[in-house]
Amino acid sequence: MCEFTERIFSEGKAEGRAEGEVSANYAAAKRMLLKGNNSLQDIAEFTNLPLSKI
């Protein structure tokens, strides 16, 4: 693969990984909210999501 193609592929992979991580954090926050055992602040801290998004 040429250098340009490798760079584009690598950047796309990193973006996909980051999007997947955020998606997993939202899913975890949803499960924590449904369980009802954690404060919003705790959920934000555990999931690395902003409090405004929870």
N, CA, C and O atoms as a CHARMM CRD file, in Angstrom:
* protein
*
  216
    1    1 MET  N      0.84200  -1.18600   0.00000 PROA 1      0.00000
    2    1 MET  CA     0.00000   0.00000   0.00000 PROA 1      0.00000
    3    1 MET  C      0.88100   1.24000   0.00000 PROA 1      0.00000
    4    1 MET  O      1.95900   1.24900   0.59300 PROA 1      0.00000
    5    2 CYS  N      0.41600   2.27400  -0.66400 PROA 2      0.00000
    6    2 CYS  CA     1.18400   3.50700  -0.65300 PROA 2      0.00000
    7    2 CYS  C      0.99400   4.21400   0.69500 PROA 2      0.00000
    8    2 CYS  O      0.05900   3.92700   1.44300 PROA 2      0.00000
    9    3 GLU  N      1.88100   5.11600   0.96700 PROA 3      0.00000
   10    3 GLU  CA     1.87300   5.81800   2.26100 PROA 3      0.00000
   11    3 GLU  C      0.55100   6.54600   2.50500 PROA 3      0.00000
   12    3 GLU  O      0.02900   6.51400   3.61900 PROA 3      0.00000
   13    4 PHE  N      0.00800   7.19700   1.48700 PROA 4      0.00000
   14    4 PHE  CA    -1.24400   7.93800   1.62300 PROA 4      0.00000
   15    4 PHE  C     -2.38600   6.99300   1.99900 PROA 4      0.00000
   16    4 PHE  O     -3.15700   7.27100   2.91800 PROA 4      0.00000
   17    5 THR  N     -2.48400   5.88900   1.29100 PROA 5      0.00000
   18    5 THR  CA    -3.54300   4.92000   1.55900 PROA 5      0.00000
   19    5 THR  C     -3.41600   4.35500   2.96600 PROA 5      0.00000
   20    5 THR  O     -4.41600   4.21400   3.67000 PROA 5      0.00000
   21    6 GLU  N     -2.21500   4.03400   3.37400 PROA 6      0.00000
   22    6 GLU  CA    -1.98800   3.51500   4.72400 PROA 6      0.00000
   23    6 GLU  C     -2.41800   4.53500   5.77700 PROA 6      0.00000
   24    6 GLU  O     -3.02500   4.16900   6.78400 PROA 6      0.00000
   25    7 ARG  N     -2.10800   5.80100   5.54900 PROA 7      0.00000
   26    7 ARG  CA    -2.46000   6.84200   6.50400 PROA 7      0.00000
   27    7 ARG  C     -3.97400   7.00300   6.59500 PROA 7      0.00000
   28    7 ARG  O     -4.51500   7.10700   7.69600 PROA 7      0.00000
   29    8 ILE  N     -4.66100   7.02400   5.46700 PROA 8      0.00000
   30    8 ILE  CA    -6.12300   7.14700   5.44200 PROA 8      0.00000
   31    8 ILE  C     -6.75000   5.94800   6.15100 PROA 8      0.00000
   32    8 ILE  O     -7.66900   6.11800   6.95100 PROA 8      0.00000
   33    9 PHE  N     -6.26800   4.75200   5.86900 PROA 9      0.00000
   34    9 PHE  CA    -6.78400   3.54400   6.49000 PROA 9      0.00000
   35    9 PHE  C     -6.58000   3.59600   8.00400 PROA 9      0.00000
   36    9 PHE  O     -7.48300   3.25900   8.77000 PROA 9      0.00000
   37   10 SER  N     -5.40300   4.01400   8.42500 PROA 10     0.00000
   38   10 SER  CA    -5.08500   4.08900   9.85000 PROA 10     0.00000
   39   10 SER  C     -5.95400   5.11700  10.56500 PROA 10     0.00000
   40   10 SER  O     -6.44200   4.86200  11.66600 PROA 10     0.00000
   41   11 GLU  N     -6.14800   6.27600   9.94300 PROA 11     0.00000
   42   11 GLU  CA    -6.99400   7.31400  10.53700 PROA 11     0.00000
   43   11 GLU  C     -8.44000   6.84900  10.63700 PROA 11     0.00000
   44   11 GLU  O     -9.10100   7.09500  11.64600 PROA 11     0.00000
   45   12 GLY  N     -8.93300   6.18700   9.61300 PROA 12     0.00000
   46   12 GLY  CA   -10.29900   5.66700   9.62800 PROA 12     0.00000
   47   12 GLY  C    -10.49100   4.63200  10.70900 PROA 12     0.00000
   48   12 GLY  O    -11.53200   4.59100  11.36500 PROA 12     0.00000
   49   13 LYS  N     -9.49400   3.80100  10.89300 PROA 13     0.00000
   50   13 LYS  CA    -9.54200   2.77200  11.93100 PROA 13     0.00000
   51   13 LYS  C     -9.59900   3.41700  13.31600 PROA 13     0.00000
   52   13 LYS  O    -10.36600   2.98400  14.17500 PROA 13     0.00000
   53   14 ALA  N     -8.79600   4.43600  13.52500 PROA 14     0.00000
   54   14 ALA  CA    -8.77600   5.12900  14.81600 PROA 14     0.00000
   55   14 ALA  C    -10.10700   5.82800  15.07300 PROA 14     0.00000
   56   14 ALA  O    -10.60900   5.80900  16.19700 PROA 14     0.00000
   57   15 GLU  N    -10.67900   6.44100  14.04500 PROA 15     0.00000
   58   15 GLU  CA   -11.98400   7.09500  14.19700 PROA 15     0.00000
   59   15 GLU  C    -13.05600   6.08200  14.54900 PROA 15     0.00000
   60   15 GLU  O    -13.88400   6.32500  15.42700 PROA 15     0.00000
   61   16 GLY  N    -13.04300   4.96000  13.87300 PROA 16     0.00000
   62   16 GLY  CA   -14.02100   3.90700  14.14600 PROA 16     0.00000
   63   16 GLY  C    -13.89200   3.37300  15.55600 PROA 16     0.00000
   64   16 GLY  O    -14.89300   3.10700  16.22100 PROA 16     0.00000
   65   17 ARG  N    -12.67600   3.21700  16.00700 PROA 17     0.00000
   66   17 ARG  CA   -12.42700   2.73200  17.36600 PROA 17     0.00000
   67   17 ARG  C    -12.94900   3.74500  18.38400 PROA 17     0.00000
   68   17 ARG  O    -13.57200   3.36100  19.37400 PROA 17     0.00000
   69   18 ALA  N    -12.70300   5.01900  18.15200 PROA 18     0.00000
   70   18 ALA  CA   -13.16400   6.06800  19.06900 PROA 18     0.00000
   71   18 ALA  C    -14.69100   6.12800  19.10300 PROA 18     0.00000
   72   18 ALA  O    -15.28300   6.27700  20.17200 PROA 18     0.00000
   73   19 GLU  N    -15.32400   6.01200  17.94300 PROA 19     0.00000
   74   19 GLU  CA   -16.78900   6.01900  17.89200 PROA 19     0.00000
   75   19 GLU  C    -17.36200   4.82300  18.62600 PROA 19     0.00000
   76   19 GLU  O    -18.36800   4.94400  19.32500 PROA 19     0.00000
   77   20 GLY  N    -16.73500   3.67800  18.47500 PROA 20     0.00000
   78   20 GLY  CA   -17.18200   2.48200  19.17000 PROA 20     0.00000
   79   20 GLY  C    -17.06300   2.61200  20.67500 PROA 20     0.00000
   80   20 GLY  O    -17.92200   2.14300  21.42200 PROA 20     0.00000
   81   21 GLU  N    -15.99200   3.25300  21.11400 PROA 21     0.00000
   82   21 GLU  CA   -15.77700   3.46000  22.54600 PROA 21     0.00000
   83   21 GLU  C    -16.85200   4.37600  23.12900 PROA 21     0.00000
   84   21 GLU  O    -17.38600   4.10400  24.20400 PROA 21     0.00000
   85   22 VAL  N    -17.16500   5.45000  22.42900 PROA 22     0.00000
   86   22 VAL  CA   -18.20300   6.37000  22.89400 PROA 22     0.00000
   87   22 VAL  C    -19.55400   5.66200  22.93400 PROA 22     0.00000
   88   22 VAL  O    -20.32500   5.82900  23.87900 PROA 22     0.00000
   89   23 SER  N    -19.83000   4.87800  21.91100 PROA 23     0.00000
   90   23 SER  CA   -21.08400   4.13100  21.86100 PROA 23     0.00000
   91   23 SER  C    -21.18900   3.16500  23.03900 PROA 23     0.00000
   92   23 SER  O    -22.24900   3.04100  23.65200 PROA 23     0.00000
   93   24 ALA  N    -20.10700   2.49200  23.34900 PROA 24     0.00000
   94   24 ALA  CA   -20.08600   1.56600  24.48600 PROA 24     0.00000
   95   24 ALA  C    -20.27800   2.32500  25.79600 PROA 24     0.00000
   96   24 ALA  O    -20.94000   1.82400  26.70500 PROA 24     0.00000
   97   25 ASN  N    -19.71200   3.51700  25.90400 PROA 25     0.00000
   98   25 ASN  CA   -19.87300   4.31100  27.12200 PROA 25     0.00000
   99   25 ASN  C    -21.32200   4.75200  27.30300 PROA 25     0.00000
  100   25 ASN  O    -21.83100   4.76100  28.42400 PROA 25     0.00000
  101   26 TYR  N    -21.99100   5.11800  26.20900 PROA 26     0.00000
  102   26 TYR  CA   -23.41000   5.48100  26.29800 PROA 26     0.00000
  103   26 TYR  C    -24.24900   4.27700  26.71600 PROA 26     0.00000
  104   26 TYR  O    -25.17500   4.40900  27.51600 PROA 26     0.00000
  105   27 ALA  N    -23.92900   3.11600  26.18000 PROA 27     0.00000
  106   27 ALA  CA   -24.66400   1.90300  26.54900 PROA 27     0.00000
  107   27 ALA  C    -24.46500   1.59000  28.03300 PROA 27     0.00000
  108   27 ALA  O    -25.41100   1.20600  28.72100 PROA 27     0.00000
  109   28 ALA  N    -23.24900   1.75200  28.51600 PROA 28     0.00000
  110   28 ALA  CA   -22.97200   1.51300  29.93300 PROA 28     0.00000
  111   28 ALA  C    -23.72700   2.51400  30.80300 PROA 28     0.00000
  112   28 ALA  O    -24.28100   2.14500  31.83900 PROA 28     0.00000
  113   29 ALA  N    -23.75000   3.78200  30.38200 PROA 29     0.00000
  114   29 ALA  CA   -24.46500   4.81000  31.14000 PROA 29     0.00000
  115   29 ALA  C    -25.95800   4.48200  31.20000 PROA 29     0.00000
  116   29 ALA  O    -26.59900   4.65300  32.23700 PROA 29     0.00000
  117   30 LYS  N    -26.49600   4.01300  30.08400 PROA 30     0.00000
  118   30 LYS  CA   -27.91500   3.65400  30.05400 PROA 30     0.00000
  119   30 LYS  C    -28.20400   2.51100  31.02400 PROA 30     0.00000
  120   30 LYS  O    -29.18900   2.55500  31.76200 PROA 30     0.00000
  121   31 ARG  N    -27.35400   1.49800  31.02400 PROA 31     0.00000
  122   31 ARG  CA   -27.55300   0.37800  31.95300 PROA 31     0.00000
  123   31 ARG  C    -27.45100   0.84400  33.40400 PROA 31     0.00000
  124   31 ARG  O    -28.22500   0.40400  34.25500 PROA 31     0.00000
  125   32 MET  N    -26.50800   1.72300  33.68500 PROA 32     0.00000
  126   32 MET  CA   -26.34300   2.23100  35.04400 PROA 32     0.00000
  127   32 MET  C    -27.55600   3.04500  35.47200 PROA 32     0.00000
  128   32 MET  O    -27.99400   2.94900  36.61900 PROA 32     0.00000
  129   33 LEU  N    -28.10900   3.85500  34.54700 PROA 33     0.00000
  130   33 LEU  CA   -29.31000   4.63900  34.86200 PROA 33     0.00000
  131   33 LEU  C    -30.50200   3.72700  35.14200 PROA 33     0.00000
  132   33 LEU  O    -31.26600   3.96100  36.07800 PROA 33     0.00000
  133   34 LEU  N    -30.65200   2.69300  34.32700 PROA 34     0.00000
  134   34 LEU  CA   -31.77300   1.77300  34.51100 PROA 34     0.00000
  135   34 LEU  C    -31.67000   1.01200  35.83400 PROA 34     0.00000
  136   34 LEU  O    -32.68100   0.70600  36.46600 PROA 34     0.00000
  137   35 LYS  N    -30.46000   0.71700  36.23500 PROA 35     0.00000
  138   35 LYS  CA   -30.24600   0.01700  37.49300 PROA 35     0.00000
  139   35 LYS  C    -30.55600   0.92600  38.68500 PROA 35     0.00000
  140   35 LYS  O    -31.05300   0.46200  39.71100 PROA 35     0.00000
  141   36 GLY  N    -30.26300   2.21100  38.54800 PROA 36     0.00000
  142   36 GLY  CA   -30.62700   3.19000  39.55900 PROA 36     0.00000
  143   36 GLY  C    -29.76000   3.23000  40.80200 PROA 36     0.00000
  144   36 GLY  O    -30.15100   3.83600  41.80000 PROA 36     0.00000
  145   37 ASN  N    -28.60200   2.60500  40.77000 PROA 37     0.00000
  146   37 ASN  CA   -27.74600   2.56100  41.96300 PROA 37     0.00000
  147   37 ASN  C    -26.67800   3.64700  41.98900 PROA 37     0.00000
  148   37 ASN  O    -25.98800   3.79500  42.99800 PROA 37     0.00000
  149   38 ASN  N    -26.52300   4.39900  40.92600 PROA 38     0.00000
  150   38 ASN  CA   -25.43700   5.37100  40.82700 PROA 38     0.00000
  151   38 ASN  C    -25.97700   6.77900  40.61200 PROA 38     0.00000
  152   38 ASN  O    -27.03700   6.97000  40.01600 PROA 38     0.00000
  153   39 SER  N    -25.23300   7.75800  41.10700 PROA 39     0.00000
  154   39 SER  CA   -25.59800   9.15000  40.86000 PROA 39     0.00000
  155   39 SER  C    -25.17000   9.52500  39.44200 PROA 39     0.00000
  156   39 SER  O    -24.34300   8.84500  38.83400 PROA 39     0.00000
  157   40 LEU  N    -25.72900  10.59400  38.93400 PROA 40     0.00000
  158   40 LEU  CA   -25.35300  11.06700  37.60100 PROA 40     0.00000
  159   40 LEU  C    -23.87100  11.41600  37.54600 PROA 40     0.00000
  160   40 LEU  O    -23.20800  11.17100  36.53800 PROA 40     0.00000
  161   41 GLN  N    -23.36000  11.98100  38.61500 PROA 41     0.00000
  162   41 GLN  CA   -21.94600  12.33200  38.67300 PROA 41     0.00000
  163   41 GLN  C    -21.07100  11.07500  38.59900 PROA 41     0.00000
  164   41 GLN  O    -20.05000  11.06300  37.91100 PROA 41     0.00000
  165   42 ASP  N    -21.47700  10.02300  39.31000 PROA 42     0.00000
  166   42 ASP  CA   -20.72100   8.77000  39.26200 PROA 42     0.00000
  167   42 ASP  C    -20.72900   8.18100  37.85600 PROA 42     0.00000
  168   42 ASP  O    -19.70000   7.72400  37.35900 PROA 42     0.00000
  169   43 ILE  N    -21.88300   8.19500  37.23000 PROA 43     0.00000
  170   43 ILE  CA   -21.99400   7.64800  35.87800 PROA 43     0.00000
  171   43 ILE  C    -21.09900   8.42100  34.91500 PROA 43     0.00000
  172   43 ILE  O    -20.41000   7.82300  34.08900 PROA 43     0.00000
  173   44 ALA  N    -21.10800   9.73600  35.02100 PROA 44     0.00000
  174   44 ALA  CA   -20.25000  10.56600  34.17400 PROA 44     0.00000
  175   44 ALA  C    -18.78400  10.23300  34.40500 PROA 44     0.00000
  176   44 ALA  O    -18.00500  10.14200  33.45700 PROA 44     0.00000
  177   45 GLU  N    -18.41500  10.05400  35.65000 PROA 45     0.00000
  178   45 GLU  CA   -17.02600   9.73400  35.97600 PROA 45     0.00000
  179   45 GLU  C    -16.63200   8.35400  35.44500 PROA 45     0.00000
  180   45 GLU  O    -15.55500   8.20000  34.87000 PROA 45     0.00000
  181   46 PHE  N    -17.48600   7.36000  35.63100 PROA 46     0.00000
  182   46 PHE  CA   -17.16700   5.99100  35.22800 PROA 46     0.00000
  183   46 PHE  C    -17.13300   5.82600  33.71100 PROA 46     0.00000
  184   46 PHE  O    -16.35400   5.02400  33.19500 PROA 46     0.00000
  185   47 THR  N    -17.96200   6.56900  32.99900 PROA 47     0.00000
  186   47 THR  CA   -18.07600   6.39500  31.55700 PROA 47     0.00000
  187   47 THR  C    -17.29000   7.42200  30.74900 PROA 47     0.00000
  188   47 THR  O    -17.21800   7.32000  29.52400 PROA 47     0.00000
  189   48 ASN  N    -16.70300   8.40500  31.41700 PROA 48     0.00000
  190   48 ASN  CA   -15.97400   9.48500  30.75000 PROA 48     0.00000
  191   48 ASN  C    -16.86700  10.26400  29.78800 PROA 48     0.00000
  192   48 ASN  O    -16.40100  10.76900  28.76700 PROA 48     0.00000
  193   49 LEU  N    -18.15300  10.35700  30.12300 PROA 49     0.00000
  194   49 LEU  CA   -19.09100  11.15800  29.35000 PROA 49     0.00000
  195   49 LEU  C    -19.37600  12.44500  30.11000 PROA 49     0.00000
  196   49 LEU  O    -19.34000  12.45500  31.34000 PROA 49     0.00000
  197   50 PRO  N    -19.66100  13.53800  29.39000 PROA 50     0.00000
  198   50 PRO  CA   -20.01500  14.77300  30.08300 PROA 50     0.00000
  199   50 PRO  C    -21.35000  14.63100  30.79300 PROA 50     0.00000
  200   50 PRO  O    -22.26400  13.97600  30.29200 PROA 50     0.00000
  201   51 LEU  N    -21.45400  15.23500  31.93800 PROA 51     0.00000
  202   51 LEU  CA   -22.68000  15.17300  32.74400 PROA 51     0.00000
  203   51 LEU  C    -23.88200  15.65300  31.93600 PROA 51     0.00000
  204   51 LEU  O    -24.98700  15.13900  32.11000 PROA 51     0.00000
  205   52 SER  N    -23.68200  16.61400  31.07100 PROA 52     0.00000
  206   52 SER  CA   -24.78700  17.15100  30.26900 PROA 52     0.00000
  207   52 SER  C    -25.34300  16.12500  29.27800 PROA 52     0.00000
  208   52 SER  O    -26.46400  16.29000  28.79600 PROA 52     0.00000
  209   53 LYS  N    -24.59800  15.09200  28.97100 PROA 53     0.00000
  210   53 LYS  CA   -25.04300  14.07500  28.01600 PROA 53     0.00000
  211   53 LYS  C    -25.72600  12.88700  28.69200 PROA 53     0.00000
  212   53 LYS  O    -26.28300  12.02400  28.01200 PROA 53     0.00000
  213   54 ILE  N    -25.68800  12.83800  30.00200 PROA 54     0.00000
  214   54 ILE  CA   -26.26300  11.69400  30.72800 PROA 54     0.00000
  215   54 ILE  C    -27.70900  11.92600  31.07100 PROA 54     0.00000
  216   54 ILE  O    -28.34400  11.06500  31.68100 PROA 54     0.00000
